[in-house]
Amino acid sequence: MQGAIGRPLPLQDGGIPLWIAGGGERRTLRTAAKYAQYTNFDSEPEVFRRKSEILARHCAEAGTDFGAITRSASFNVITGETGREVAGKMAWLRAHYEPLVPPQALEAELAEFESEGLIGTPEQITEQLARTRDLGLGYAICYFADAAYDRSSIDLFTDKVIPELG
């Protein structure tokens, strides 16, 4: 038959790239050291540094190149031109979640959002990302909680944060 399309493609050298997420120090990071081209773990700089060191040790034990693994982290992003604007967006987030999340879970949900967050002015966010980049962050996965209602966090991030990190 002429022009037939064969999908999926036959196996390729090296297989498909694997992205292994999680920071389990004994199993997950050991598995990532052996098989992953990408990892994803905690975005807090001190934890990111520690997980990276552990991944590097597992790579040395497995005989793999630590430098060939792209390390990523996930971030919740809320940004505004001023601290007052950021506070207003955080208040909006609280008001948005209040009718949807049971009261006992709301505080925990917002605390988790903030702990995994890039929350602040573009300058503050750039500084936070630069610190983590200097620890080896190669890829940031960003969640803009207000994106469906207000593009300003995305626009500020695109216009003022990304150019500073390039």
C-alpha positions in Angstrom: 0.0 0.0 0.0 1.4 3.4 -0.9 1.4 6.3 1.6 0.2 4.3 4.6 0.8 5.9 7.9 2.1 3.7 10.7 1.3 4.9 14.2 2.6 4.6 16.7 6.1 4.9 15.4 8.5 2.1 15.9 10.7 2.2 19.0 13.3 4.9 18.8 16.9 4.8 20.2 16.7 5.8 23.8 13.0 5.4 24.1 10.6 8.1 25.0 11.8 10.8 27.4 10.5 10.2 31.0 9.5 12.9 33.4 9.4 11.5 36.9 7.7 13.7 39.5 8.0 13.4 43.2 10.6 13.8 45.9 10.7 10.4 47.6 14.4 10.2 48.5 14.9 6.5 48.5 12.7 5.2 45.6 11.4 8.0 43.4 14.7 9.9 43.1 16.7 6.7 42.7 14.3 5.7 39.9 14.6 9.2 38.3 18.4 8.8 38.5 18.2 5.6 36.5 15.6 6.4 33.9 14.4 10.1 33.8 15.4 12.9 31.5 13.2 15.2 33.6 12.3 15.4 37.3 9.8 17.5 39.2 10.0 18.1 43.0 9.4 20.7 45.7 9.9 24.3 44.6 11.0 25.7 48.0 14.7 26.6 47.4 16.1 24.8 50.4 14.1 21.6 49.7 14.9 21.9 45.9 18.6 22.1 46.8 18.5 19.0 49.1 16.5 16.9 46.6 18.9 17.9 43.9 21.9 16.7 46.0 20.1 13.4 46.7 19.4 13.0 43.0 23.0 13.7 42.2 24.1 11.0 44.7 21.7 8.5 43.1 23.0 9.4 39.7 26.6 8.8 40.8 25.6 5.4 42.2 23.7 4.5 39.0 26.4 5.8 36.7 24.2 8.3 35.0 24.8 11.9 34.1 23.2 14.1 36.7 23.7 17.2 34.4 21.6 15.5 31.7 18.4 15.5 33.9 16.3 18.6 33.6 15.0 19.5 37.1 11.7 21.2 37.3 9.3 22.5 40.0 5.7 23.5 40.0 4.6 27.0 41.1 1.3 28.7 41.9 1.6 32.3 40.6 -0.1 35.4 41.6 1.5 38.7 40.7 0.6 42.3 40.7 2.4 45.6 40.0 2.3 46.5 43.8 2.0 44.7 47.1 -1.5 46.1 47.4 -2.5 44.6 44.1 -1.0 41.2 45.1 -2.9 41.4 48.4 -6.1 42.1 46.5 -5.6 39.1 44.2 -5.0 36.9 47.2 -8.2 38.2 48.8 -10.0 37.4 45.5 -8.6 33.9 45.6 -9.9 33.4 49.2 -13.3 34.7 48.2 -13.3 32.5 45.1 -12.5 29.4 47.1 -14.7 30.1 50.2 -18.0 28.8 48.6 -16.3 25.8 47.2 -14.0 24.5 50.0 -15.2 23.5 53.5 -14.1 26.1 56.1 -11.8 23.7 57.9 -9.9 22.9 54.6 -9.8 26.5 53.3 -6.9 27.7 55.4 -4.9 24.5 54.6 -5.6 25.0 50.9 -4.5 28.6 50.9 -1.4 27.8 52.9 -0.5 25.1 50.4 -1.1 27.5 47.6 1.3 30.0 49.2 4.0 27.5 50.1 4.2 26.4 46.5 3.9 29.9 45.3 5.5 32.7 43.4 3.4 35.4 45.0 4.4 39.0 44.8 5.5 41.7 42.4 7.3 40.8 39.2 10.6 41.8 40.9 10.0 39.6 43.9 9.0 36.7 41.7 12.1 37.2 39.5 14.3 37.1 42.6 12.6 33.9 43.8 12.9 32.1 40.4 16.5 33.3 40.0 17.5 31.8 43.4 15.9 28.4 42.4 17.5 28.6 38.9 20.9 29.1 40.5 20.2 25.8 42.3 19.6 24.1 39.0 16.0 24.7 38.1 15.8 24.1 34.4 12.0 24.3 33.9 9.2 26.0 35.8 5.6 24.7 35.6 3.3 27.6 36.5 -0.3 27.6 37.6 -2.0 31.0 37.4 -5.1 30.6 39.6 -6.8 33.8 38.3 -6.1 33.2 34.6 -9.7 32.3 33.7 -10.9 35.6 35.2 -8.0 38.0 34.8 -5.0 37.7 32.5 -2.9 40.3 34.3 -0.8 37.8 36.3 0.1 36.0 33.1 0.8 39.3 31.3 3.0 40.6 34.1 4.9 37.3 34.2 5.3 37.3 30.5 6.3 40.9 30.2 8.4 41.5 33.3 9.6 38.2 34.8 10.5 36.0 31.8 12.7 38.7 30.1 14.7 39.1 33.3 15.5 35.4 33.5 16.4 34.8 29.9 
